[in-house]
Amino acid sequence: MDYKLVYGVIFLNHRFALIFLIAHELKFKSSKHSVKSCAFSVNQWSKIMKKNKKYYSGFSLLELIMVITIMGIMSSVGFVSLQSSKVDSRLKAAQGEVSATIKLAQSYALQGKTQNIGGENKTPCGYGFRFIDNAHYVIFYNTLLGGGTCAALQINANGRHFYNDGTVVSVDMELGSLNNNVTLSLSPFVSADTEVYFKIPFGNIYDGAGAIIGTNKTFTFDYTGITKSITMQSNGSLIENN
């Protein structure tokens, strides 16, 4: 057995040297000197290990590169997963906020919530919801100027949506906004296209033109090109779409 050759391999990389040594011993296992050779080889290996400890301790460059590569891949996968989770949570928050605000406006109409109108607590003609731009929304109510009744006023479509003239006044009351750079996906933006109006006392639902909503109305939210939406059905129920 050529121990100089084994020693040279050990100097380069002790792990491969061990493999070589074992392979060499197996090759001559059937020889009559195999037991003696093996014993001598193990002893020689032990001495070399102790003598050259400073050369084989730690990791090889190849092993370090492999570990760093694996860690880089795992970090990339984790980062992508984290980003995806962040986008999803922000869009879900927008869905929840807008759904809750629309339901609040609807509940105001159904309960006939009063407002301070002209220094007196009065019941408005109805409550509505609308976006005022791609990131801000508001609950409003309609009231009368002068005489007349809501029933008479709302025969006209102008009394059933956000409108201001000499008779009808729409008053913004509760402002909200989409957070975390989420926006309403609507281009070009038209506030009336986002409007929902609930007539008192039964909560009848009208659109931005004062017409009864006969089809579903969808609000789509965007964050970095990824979207989620909510749908308001003609019966007033809200569905948060995945």
N, C-alpha and C positions, 0 to 999 in steps of 0.2 A: 504493500500500500504506500502511495506517494503522499506523505504528510506535508510536503512543501506545497503541493497543489491544493490540498485541503486548507492549509494555512492561508494561502493567497485568496481563496474564496471567502474565508472567514474575515479577512481584512476588508473585503469589499462589502459583504453583507452576511452577517452571522446566520440569518434565517435560511438563506439559500445554501449555506455551507452545511447546515444540519441536514437538509434534504439530501445533499450530495453524499454526505457521510453515511446516512442510512441506506441510500441506494447502493453505495459501494459495498456495504456489508451484506446486504441481501444478495448481491450478485455472487459473492463467494461463500454463501451460507453452506453450500453442499461440500465445500472443501474440508479436508481434515484439520486445517488450521483455522477454521472459522471461529471457534470459540475463543481461541487465544487472540486472534486478530480483533475480534469484537471487544474483548476485555481491554486490549491495548488501545484500541480506537477510542473507547469511552474515556479511558484515563487521559489519553492525549488531548481529547476534546475538552475535558474538564480543565486541564492546565492551560490550554489556549484561551478558553473562556475567561479565566481569571487574569491571565497575563495581558489580554487585549480588551479588557472591559470598556475602556474609553472609546474604542472604535465601534462597538456594536450597540451601546446603550442608546435608548431613545428610538425615534422613528426614522425611516429612510425618506428621502425627498419624494419618491414616488408615492409612498403612503400618505405623506402630508398633502400632496397635491390631490390625491383621491378624496381625502377627508374634507378638504376645503371645497372641492367640487360638489360633493354630496351636500354639504352644509349650504352652499350657494343655491342649489336646486331646491332644497327644502325651504329655504328662506323665501325664494321667489314664489313658490306655491302658496306659502302661508300669507305672503303679502297680497297676492291676487285674491285669495279667499277673503282676507280682511277687507279689501276694497269693495268687493262684491257685497259683503254683508253690510258695509257702511251705506252704500248706494240704496240697497233694499230697505234698510231701516229709515233712511231719510224720506224716501218716497212713501213708505207706509205711514210715517208721521204726518205727511201732507194729506194723505187720504183721510186719516182719522180727524185731523183738525177741521177740514172743510166739511166732512160729513156731520161732525158734531155741531158746527155753526149753522148749517142748513136745518138740521133737526131743531135747533134752538129757536130759529126764526119761525118754524112751523108750530112749535109748542106755544110761542107767544100769541100766535093767531088763534090757536084752538082754545086757549084759556082766556082770550080777550084782555091781555095785559094792558094796563093803563099807562099813560104818559102825561107828563106835565105839559099841557097844551094851553097856551094863553093864560098861564097862572093857575090852571085848574087841572085836576086829574081826570083825563078823558080817555075813552077807548078809541084808538085810531081805526081807520077803515081796514087796515091789513098790514102785514109785515112781509118784508122781502129780503132776499139775499142777492148780492151781485159782486163781481170783481170790478175794481176801479182801475186796475192795471194788471200786468201779468204776475204780480207778486203780492198784491193787497186786495182784501175783500171787506165787505161791510154788511151789517144788518141795517135795514132802514124801515121806516113806517110811513104810511100815507095818512094825511089828515086834511081837514077842510079849512078853507078860509071863508069866513062869513057864515051864512046860513046854509040850509040844506042838510040832507042826510047821506050817510055812506051808501045806503041802498040805492038812492037816486043817482048818486055820483057814479057808482060803479056799473051802472048800466052802460056807460061810455067806457071804451077800452082804455082811455087815458087814465082812468081812475083805478086801473088794475095792474099798474106797473110803475116803475120809477119815472116820475114826471113832475114838472113844475110849471104851473101857469097861474092865472088869476084866481083859480078855484081850488086846484089840487096842489098840495105841497108835500114833497117827499123829503124826509129828514133822516140823514145818516146818524146812527146812534152807537153802534159798536163796531170798531175797526179792528181787523186782524190781518196777519201777514203770514206768508209761507216762509219757513226758516231754512237755513243751511243751503242757500242758493238754489232751492227748488223753485221752479216757475210753472205757471199755467201755460200749457202748450196750445196757443191759439194765435194764428197769424193769418191776416192782420187782426189785431186785437179790437174787438167791439164789445163794449160793456154790456149792451142789451142782449148779446148772444149768451151771456153768462147768467142772466137774471132769472130768478124764480120768485114768484109773489104768491103769498098765502092770504086769501080773503077771509075776514072775520064774518061770521062766527064759526064756519064749518071747515075752514082751511082749504077751500077750493084752490087749485093750483093753476097759475097763469105764467106765461112767458114774458119776454121783454117787450112784446108788442101788445100785451094785454089780452092775448088769446089763450083759451084753455089748452093746457099741455096734453096733447093726445098721444105723443110718442115719447120714448125714453130720451133723457137729456144726459149727456156724458161730459165729465170734466177730466181732462187728461193732464197729468203732471210730468214734468221732465227734469231729469238731473243727469248731466253729462251724456245726453243722448239716449238714456234709458228711461222708459216711461211706465207709469201705472195710472189707473183711472178709477173714477167712481161713476156709477150710473144711477140717476134718479128716474125711477119708473113713473108712469103716468098716475099710479095710485099713491105716489108720495113716498114709497119705500126706497131706501138707498142700499146699493150693493157696492162693496169695495172689490174691484177686480184685481187679480194677480197679474 
